[in-house]
Amino acid sequence: MLVFFDDILNYNMSLSKHLGHIRVVFSTLCEHNLFLKHTKCSFAKRWVEYLGHFISKDGVAMDPAKIVAMQS
């Protein structure tokens, strides 16, 4: 799990672990009267784009478009 300012990234190798961690996050947020904006939430994705990187089961990789932009 990664928490960065107002973002929470939960990544796991299995769906069951993913769901278990989501339950923990929801419980913790509720316990502290914190809320999520449902329009910013997505669950059980195979990969996500975050701050110019792609995060997947294979790890973290830079967005190829960003690499091309830096090279030009």
N, C-alpha and C positions, 0 to 999 in steps of 0.2 A: 504494500500500500504506500502511496505517495500523497502527501498533503502539501500543497503549494499555494499559499495565500488563501484564495477562496475556491480552490479546486481540490477534489479528492479523486485520486486514481486508484482503483482496486484491480489488481491483475493477478490471475492465478492460472495454474496449469490445468485445473479441472473445473467444470461447472459447479459441482457440489461444494468445493472449497470457495468458489466465487460467491455462491449464494450464502454460505455460512459467514463469510466476511462482510457481506452486505448487511446481514442481520445485525452483526456486531456494530457496524457503522451507524445503522438506523437507531439502534438502542442507545448508543452513546450520544448521538445528536439529540434524541428525544429527552434523554436524562438531563441534558444541559440546555433545554429549550431552544435548540438551534434547528433551522429549517433548510430544506433544499428547494431550489427552484426547478420544478418538474420539466420545464422547457429546456433546461441545460443538462438534464440527466439522460444517460443511455446505459443500457445494461446488456451483458452477455455478448459483447462485440468481439469479433476475432482480432481486430486491431483498432487502434484509435490514433488520430492525429493530434499531437499536443506540442505546442511551442516549437513548430518547425521540425518535429520528429514523428516517426511512426513507431508505436509501441505494439508489439505482438508477442506471440509465444516464442518467437525466434529472438526476441530481445528488442533493443532500441536501435533505430536507424534514422539517419538524417533524411529529410524529404529531398529526393533527387532534384526537384525543381530549385530548391535552395542552393544546392551544390552548383548547378549550372549557372544560376544568377551570380554566385560568388566568383566563378571562373571567368565570367564575361565582365 
